[in-house]
Amino acid sequence: MCSAFTPLLERQLPCSVRHAAWCTTMDLLALVLEDNRLLLHRLNWQRLWVTTQDPQISALAWSQDGRELLVGGEDGSVTLLAAEDGAVMQRARLLPAPHAVVAVQWVEAPLPDTTPLFPDRVRRFFPPQKHSPALGLAGMGSRPAIGWPAEPASVSLLLALSASGDLVISTSTLQPLIQLTQTSQPAGDAAITASLSPDLAHCAVMCRSGDGGVTMTIRGTACLSENLAMLHRFGTMSALSRQLLGACMTAAGTMHQEWQTQATEWKAFAAGLRQTLDKFGDSTSVVCTLERVLRDGTISDGLQQYLSVDFGETGLKKLSRAVDGAVLSTHALMLDNVAPTLEQLAFLMGELRGASQLPAWKAVLSLDTVAVTRLEEQVLLLCLHVDTERRRLLSRGETLRMFFAWLLTVMRRVHQTSPDAMAWFPESHLKAVTRFLMGKAFDQDPTADFLLPKEGAEASHMPNWADFVLEQARAWSAQGQDVQACAASPPLQPWLIQLQGRLDRILEAPVRTLSQQVTLQGHHRASTPVDPGSASLCYLAATDRWAVALPSATLHVSTVVRGQGAGEAGPGKDASVQDMEPVRGCKPPTPDGPVLDCTFFGDSLLACISGGPAPALSLAPLFPDGPEAPQETRTRHLGCLPKRLAVSHSRKLACVLTSDQRALLFDLAADEEEGEEEREEEGEEEREEEGEEER
């Protein structure tokens, strides 16, 4: 059958394609071009969006629901893109930078049911609130208005493999769970692809050996399947902790920019006044000049020139608005962003501290309870310091408003010599301006020291609880609860960086513990050398086997039983290598040319493209004796040299990407339906003939 498969469309591409992946549930096709552009098309070839990633894209995979696209980069990074608009949702470097990500996979496994057999009848401290139905909504009062969100029915895990053989299994939030590093790799060897079984009990990695053969390693990952609910909870808490800390660092950077702008303008104002005083031969400091005006109303010629001509009323109002805007925006970020986020982080660290003391968590994850407790204390202490700096910022902003109001009044009445020129100005404001000038607050800004750390500043020494309580008590008792008298807090950004480092060290311990629980279960190799340029690896759900398809001059298809051969090999022990078992009864296509690419279609079919004098697209049965598989290989000649093949399992489509920058779309289901109808007709004819023979 050389004219199988119904052609749907043919489109010209701007350049050749390096990678292609169909969405698992929707008619979406992701293409990576040679210029590193990522395109998303619909079935009718409508382009949804185009994006370009900074690292070169080396692997693609779709989520099970089709809402996210997993992208692997040549720098070892993994990125999650939103399928709706291509926006970057998350990005993390899970593998070492020198080696590219060659394979990614998205696996979704069901969570075990943790619902208790009997309801909890323990009395609560507070009785449940009575719900009264609203007007016109009778019957809705019996339903609770507030409740905990439902637990997810499944959990998603991501697998990433580098060319050097390093393997990472993480959650859907890019929190690593297992990291396997290839310590020594023979010259010429390179990893090709990897696959995680749906039950999360085994992981297969396929590598190319230096002699042209293929080796497949199966590892036992029972630590994932047996503790899936715990790992899901740990991954959620870890991702939320990193997200909250990242939000704090982002807000700190925004406050840095806001305060840096007003600090620059304030320094320019002071520097301009200093230059004007020098021009008039006045060596008095800026603060002393302003204090003399405040004390006896004497305005020097340099100050009069600067306020009246050089800076002017417009410049003073502009500076006042800039400083006041920076104070308000910084205070809003502290009050509405940083403080609530740190409180949530402290609460989450408390939950993690409680979970780390559970025997089950200790046995599986080995969390350091002492380190988690210290991190929780540091987060709580930072919350108090942020609140102190917020109150200090409010006090400084209020004082600056009084200072600018006083200076504007001086500017407007600079030519008045009457002693009652400032009689209308409130005495409390004059006292505040006096404290501002005499307390060295004009030259020193504690908020700037908190938000704008010096270059190379490090939070090597963080204050403890005792120092903080003593300093606060001493300042409040001695200065009448004057927040300006409190000791300056350490810089915010280095403190957050130190918290980030401590959190990373805490979360690395469970990864090491889980990685040590991974067992080596077997080594398998292909019986004959092949060219594994586009090898395919698939777990056959109907059996307990892996299917391996290796493109070469003649397609080689083998199966591997999970866990067969070496058993569990301990550290430092070599496992025996077994040959891959050929698929019994498999009828792979016998094309006229070499197989260029192949992929599994469902659990019983194998799709491949071949070159040579008659390029073709073929679909062959793996198990022809099965009830659902067709009995013959279907082939369609293409008329051009193919390069890549992408198959949609849900839509039963095949996209052939040719070397002349074209995309050919074929429907694989039409022939199946026609074949089923033909087989049904043949079966009816056979039954009629048998009935006639019996009669």
ABEGO torsion letter per residue (X at the ends): XAABEBBABBBBBABBBABBBBBAABBBBBBBBAAGBBBBBBAAGBBABBBBBABBBABBBBBAAGABBBBBBAAGBBBBBBAAAGBBABBBBABBAABBBABBBBBBBBBBBABBABBBABBBABBBBBBBBBBGBBGAAABBABBBBBBBABBBBBBBBBAAGBBBBBBAAGBBABBBBBABBBBGBBBABBBBBAAGABBBBBBBBAAGBBBBBBBBAAAAAAAAAAAAAAAAAAAAAAAAAAAAAAAAAAAAAAAAAAAAAAAAAAAAAAAAAAAAGBABBAAAAAAAAAAAGBBBAAAAAAAAAAAEAAAAAAAAAAAAAAAAAAAAAAAAAAAAAAAAAAAAAAAAAAAAABAAAAAAAGBBAAAAAAAAAAAAAAAAAAAAAAAAAAAAAAAAAAAAAAAAAAAAAAABABAAAAAABBAAAAAAAAAAAAAGAAABBAAAAAABBBBGBBBABBBBAAAAAAAAAAAAAAAGGBAAABBBBBBAAAAAAAAAAAAAAAAAAAAAAAAAABBBAEBBBBABBBBAABBBBBBBAABABBBBBBBBABBBBBBBBBGBGAEBBBBGBBBBBBBBBBBBGBBBBBBABBBABBBBBEAABBBBBBBEABBBBBBBBABAABAABBABBBBBBAGBBBABBBBBAAAGBBBBBBAAGBBBBBBAAAAAAAAAAAAAAAAAAAAAAAAAAAX
